[in-house]
Amino acid sequence: MSEGCEGVLYVVATPIGNLEDLSSRAAHVLGEVDWIAAEDTRHSARLLRHLGIDKPMISLHEHNEQARVETLHKALDTGQSVALISDAGTPLISDPGFVVVRELRASGHRVVPVPGACALITALSAAGLATNRFLFGGFLPAKGGPRRQRLMDALEREETLVYYESPHRIQATLQDIATLFGTRRVVLARELTKTFETFLDADAATLLLWMQEDPNQARGEFVVMVAGAEPQDDETQALAEGEAWLAAMLAEGVGVKAAATVVAGRLGGRKKYWYQCAQALKDGDA
């Protein structure tokens, strides 16, 4: 290849929707390598046909990644070059590839990034939320309890929070965000770079209402961005954390008394006070 020696693994970003977002460098690399390792070979074959590229392909996904390490070792050891691509966007960003890159780098092979589209960066660039610091949480857990715990762990973070979410879980996630984050600003980006690209901007409860009124807004893959917490003094922060814990436990079906006991034990303060807070949350008065 013109830009490096043989025996290289190229980590190549592909479009997340609009095929014109593929860089000329990425197209060149894909056309010159000996092999292409793709998350879904059938999906990636359509991109390669669009580019007029016909290369041997192997699958590399979360279920066979470890097994592919030896195959790629051998290819690179014999001087062959390989391009690693995912279904869309930048490989390894909530996609397979970490194990392969780690192992090949550890064994002395050269790994070259070929940058391009990435959904979280694309979404942040147009969301109007602070981008000087952000926390990327990948995909949230599918089950409600672990999902609420993950969200609660980030409740007091001052960075913008960024998550990926699927269409069949987006409404449940918005409900959890509404419960834990209240009126905190949330921006949803869906169908990025595609025909129906949409940014929705409101608090989570309002976004959920819009989605229920217009089911089309629940279609597509989502980037969920939540404004970071405002800086708080210790007392205010403890109160916000306690209320979040209470809300999460009540949502899990924990009784008012038991929830108050847990929060009092964790954060201190009078159990009676936390009981009153929990009762107000349960009654919808908080």
Secondary structure as a PSIPRED ss2 file (coil, helix, strand):
# PSIPRED VFORMAT (PSIPRED V4.0)

   1 M C   1.000  0.000  0.000
   2 S C   1.000  0.000  0.000
   3 E C   1.000  0.000  0.000
   4 G C   1.000  0.000  0.000
   5 C C   1.000  0.000  0.000
   6 E C   1.000  0.000  0.000
   7 G C   1.000  0.000  0.000
   8 V E   0.000  0.000  1.000
   9 L E   0.000  0.000  1.000
  10 Y E   0.000  0.000  1.000
  11 V E   0.000  0.000  1.000
  12 V E   0.000  0.000  1.000
  13 A C   1.000  0.000  0.000
  14 T E   0.000  0.000  1.000
  15 P C   1.000  0.000  0.000
  16 I C   1.000  0.000  0.000
  17 G C   1.000  0.000  0.000
  18 N C   1.000  0.000  0.000
  19 L H   0.000  1.000  0.000
  20 E H   0.000  1.000  0.000
  21 D H   0.000  1.000  0.000
  22 L C   1.000  0.000  0.000
  23 S C   1.000  0.000  0.000
  24 S H   0.000  1.000  0.000
  25 R H   0.000  1.000  0.000
  26 A H   0.000  1.000  0.000
  27 A H   0.000  1.000  0.000
  28 H H   0.000  1.000  0.000
  29 V H   0.000  1.000  0.000
  30 L H   0.000  1.000  0.000
  31 G H   0.000  1.000  0.000
  32 E H   0.000  1.000  0.000
  33 V C   1.000  0.000  0.000
  34 D C   1.000  0.000  0.000
  35 W E   0.000  0.000  1.000
  36 I E   0.000  0.000  1.000
  37 A E   0.000  0.000  1.000
  38 A E   0.000  0.000  1.000
  39 E C   1.000  0.000  0.000
  40 D C   1.000  0.000  0.000
  41 T H   0.000  1.000  0.000
  42 R H   0.000  1.000  0.000
  43 H H   0.000  1.000  0.000
  44 S H   0.000  1.000  0.000
  45 A H   0.000  1.000  0.000
  46 R H   0.000  1.000  0.000
  47 L H   0.000  1.000  0.000
  48 L H   0.000  1.000  0.000
  49 R H   0.000  1.000  0.000
  50 H H   0.000  1.000  0.000
  51 L H   0.000  1.000  0.000
  52 G C   1.000  0.000  0.000
  53 I C   1.000  0.000  0.000
  54 D C   1.000  0.000  0.000
  55 K C   1.000  0.000  0.000
  56 P C   1.000  0.000  0.000
  57 M E   0.000  0.000  1.000
  58 I E   0.000  0.000  1.000
  59 S E   0.000  0.000  1.000
  60 L C   1.000  0.000  0.000
  61 H C   1.000  0.000  0.000
  62 E C   1.000  0.000  0.000
  63 H C   1.000  0.000  0.000
  64 N C   1.000  0.000  0.000
  65 E H   0.000  1.000  0.000
  66 Q H   0.000  1.000  0.000
  67 A H   0.000  1.000  0.000
  68 R H   0.000  1.000  0.000
  69 V H   0.000  1.000  0.000
  70 E H   0.000  1.000  0.000
  71 T H   0.000  1.000  0.000
  72 L H   0.000  1.000  0.000
  73 H H   0.000  1.000  0.000
  74 K H   0.000  1.000  0.000
  75 A H   0.000  1.000  0.000
  76 L H   0.000  1.000  0.000
  77 D H   0.000  1.000  0.000
  78 T C   1.000  0.000  0.000
  79 G C   1.000  0.000  0.000
  80 Q C   1.000  0.000  0.000
  81 S C   1.000  0.000  0.000
  82 V E   0.000  0.000  1.000
  83 A E   0.000  0.000  1.000
  84 L E   0.000  0.000  1.000
  85 I E   0.000  0.000  1.000
  86 S C   1.000  0.000  0.000
  87 D C   1.000  0.000  0.000
  88 A C   1.000  0.000  0.000
  89 G E   0.000  0.000  1.000
  90 T C   1.000  0.000  0.000
  91 P C   1.000  0.000  0.000
  92 L C   1.000  0.000  0.000
  93 I C   1.000  0.000  0.000
  94 S C   1.000  0.000  0.000
  95 D C   1.000  0.000  0.000
  96 P C   1.000  0.000  0.000
  97 G C   1.000  0.000  0.000
  98 F H   0.000  1.000  0.000
  99 V H   0.000  1.000  0.000
 100 V H   0.000  1.000  0.000
 101 V H   0.000  1.000  0.000
 102 R H   0.000  1.000  0.000
 103 E H   0.000  1.000  0.000
 104 L H   0.000  1.000  0.000
 105 R H   0.000  1.000  0.000
 106 A H   0.000  1.000  0.000
 107 S C   1.000  0.000  0.000
 108 G C   1.000  0.000  0.000
 109 H C   1.000  0.000  0.000
 110 R E   0.000  0.000  1.000
 111 V E   0.000  0.000  1.000
 112 V E   0.000  0.000  1.000
 113 P E   0.000  0.000  1.000
 114 V E   0.000  0.000  1.000
 115 P C   1.000  0.000  0.000
 116 G C   1.000  0.000  0.000
 117 A C   1.000  0.000  0.000
 118 C C   1.000  0.000  0.000
 119 A H   0.000  1.000  0.000
 120 L H   0.000  1.000  0.000
 121 I H   0.000  1.000  0.000
 122 T H   0.000  1.000  0.000
 123 A H   0.000  1.000  0.000
 124 L H   0.000  1.000  0.000
 125 S H   0.000  1.000  0.000
 126 A H   0.000  1.000  0.000
 127 A H   0.000  1.000  0.000
 128 G C   1.000  0.000  0.000
 129 L C   1.000  0.000  0.000
 130 A C   1.000  0.000  0.000
 131 T C   1.000  0.000  0.000
 132 N C   1.000  0.000  0.000
 133 R C   1.000  0.000  0.000
 134 F E   0.000  0.000  1.000
 135 L E   0.000  0.000  1.000
 136 F E   0.000  0.000  1.000
 137 G E   0.000  0.000  1.000
 138 G E   0.000  0.000  1.000
 139 F E   0.000  0.000  1.000
 140 L C   1.000  0.000  0.000
 141 P C   1.000  0.000  0.000
 142 A C   1.000  0.000  0.000
 143 K C   1.000  0.000  0.000
 144 G H   0.000  1.000  0.000
 145 G H   0.000  1.000  0.000
 146 P H   0.000  1.000  0.000
 147 R H   0.000  1.000  0.000
 148 R H   0.000  1.000  0.000
 149 Q H   0.000  1.000  0.000
 150 R H   0.000  1.000  0.000
 151 L H   0.000  1.000  0.000
 152 M H   0.000  1.000  0.000
 153 D H   0.000  1.000  0.000
 154 A C   1.000  0.000  0.000
 155 L C   1.000  0.000  0.000
 156 E C   1.000  0.000  0.000
 157 R C   1.000  0.000  0.000
 158 E C   1.000  0.000  0.000
 159 E C   1.000  0.000  0.000
 160 T E   0.000  0.000  1.000
 161 L E   0.000  0.000  1.000
 162 V E   0.000  0.000  1.000
 163 Y E   0.000  0.000  1.000
 164 Y E   0.000  0.000  1.000
 165 E E   0.000  0.000  1.000
 166 S C   1.000  0.000  0.000
 167 P C   1.000  0.000  0.000
 168 H C   1.000  0.000  0.000
 169 R C   1.000  0.000  0.000
 170 I H   0.000  1.000  0.000
 171 Q H   0.000  1.000  0.000
 172 A H   0.000  1.000  0.000
 173 T H   0.000  1.000  0.000
 174 L H   0.000  1.000  0.000
 175 Q H   0.000  1.000  0.000
 176 D H   0.000  1.000  0.000
 177 I H   0.000  1.000  0.000
 178 A H   0.000  1.000  0.000
 179 T H   0.000  1.000  0.000
 180 L H   0.000  1.000  0.000
 181 F H   0.000  1.000  0.000
 182 G C   1.000  0.000  0.000
 183 T C   1.000  0.000  0.000
 184 R C   1.000  0.000  0.000
 185 R E   0.000  0.000  1.000
 186 V E   0.000  0.000  1.000
 187 V E   0.000  0.000  1.000
 188 L E   0.000  0.000  1.000
 189 A E   0.000  0.000  1.000
 190 R E   0.000  0.000  1.000
 191 E C   1.000  0.000  0.000
 192 L C   1.000  0.000  0.000
 193 T C   1.000  0.000  0.000
 194 K C   1.000  0.000  0.000
 195 T C   1.000  0.000  0.000
 196 F C   1.000  0.000  0.000
 197 E C   1.000  0.000  0.000
 198 T E   0.000  0.000  1.000
 199 F E   0.000  0.000  1.000
 200 L E   0.000  0.000  1.000
 201 D E   0.000  0.000  1.000
 202 A E   0.000  0.000  1.000
 203 D E   0.000  0.000  1.000
 204 A H   0.000  1.000  0.000
 205 A H   0.000  1.000  0.000
 206 T H   0.000  1.000  0.000
 207 L H   0.000  1.000  0.000
 208 L H   0.000  1.000  0.000
 209 L H   0.000  1.000  0.000
 210 W H   0.000  1.000  0.000
 211 M H   0.000  1.000  0.000
 212 Q H   0.000  1.000  0.000
 213 E H   0.000  1.000  0.000
 214 D C   1.000  0.000  0.000
 215 P H   0.000  1.000  0.000
 216 N H   0.000  1.000  0.000
 217 Q H   0.000  1.000  0.000
 218 A H   0.000  1.000  0.000
 219 R C   1.000  0.000  0.000
 220 G C   1.000  0.000  0.000
 221 E C   1.000  0.000  0.000
 222 F E   0.000  0.000  1.000
 223 V E   0.000  0.000  1.000
 224 V E   0.000  0.000  1.000
 225 M E   0.000  0.000  1.000
 226 V E   0.000  0.000  1.000
 227 A C   1.000  0.000  0.000
 228 G C   1.000  0.000  0.000
 229 A C   1.000  0.000  0.000
 230 E C   1.000  0.000  0.000
 231 P C   1.000  0.000  0.000
 232 Q C   1.000  0.000  0.000
 233 D C   1.000  0.000  0.000
 234 D H   0.000  1.000  0.000
 235 E H   0.000  1.000  0.000
 236 T H   0.000  1.000  0.000
 237 Q H   0.000  1.000  0.000
 238 A H   0.000  1.000  0.000
 239 L H   0.000  1.000  0.000
 240 A H   0.000  1.000  0.000
 241 E H   0.000  1.000  0.000
 242 G H   0.000  1.000  0.000
 243 E H   0.000  1.000  0.000
 244 A H   0.000  1.000  0.000
 245 W H   0.000  1.000  0.000
 246 L H   0.000  1.000  0.000
 247 A H   0.000  1.000  0.000
 248 A H   0.000  1.000  0.000
 249 M H   0.000  1.000  0.000
 250 L H   0.000  1.000  0.000
 251 A H   0.000  1.000  0.000
 252 E C   1.000  0.000  0.000
 253 G C   1.000  0.000  0.000
 254 V C   1.000  0.000  0.000
 255 G C   1.000  0.000  0.000
 256 V H   0.000  1.000  0.000
 257 K H   0.000  1.000  0.000
 258 A H   0.000  1.000  0.000
 259 A H   0.000  1.000  0.000
 260 A H   0.000  1.000  0.000
 261 T H   0.000  1.000  0.000
 262 V H   0.000  1.000  0.000
 263 V H   0.000  1.000  0.000
 264 A H   0.000  1.000  0.000
 265 G H   0.000  1.000  0.000
 266 R H   0.000  1.000  0.000
 267 L H   0.000  1.000  0.000
 268 G C   1.000  0.000  0.000
 269 G C   1.000  0.000  0.000
 270 R C   1.000  0.000  0.000
 271 K H   0.000  1.000  0.000
 272 K H   0.000  1.000  0.000
 273 Y H   0.000  1.000  0.000
 274 W H   0.000  1.000  0.000
 275 Y H   0.000  1.000  0.000
 276 Q H   0.000  1.000  0.000
 277 C H   0.000  1.000  0.000
 278 A H   0.000  1.000  0.000
 279 Q H   0.000  1.000  0.000
 280 A H   0.000  1.000  0.000
 281 L H   0.000  1.000  0.000
 282 K H   0.000  1.000  0.000
 283 D H   0.000  1.000  0.000
 284 G C   1.000  0.000  0.000
 285 D C   1.000  0.000  0.000
 286 A C   1.000  0.000  0.000
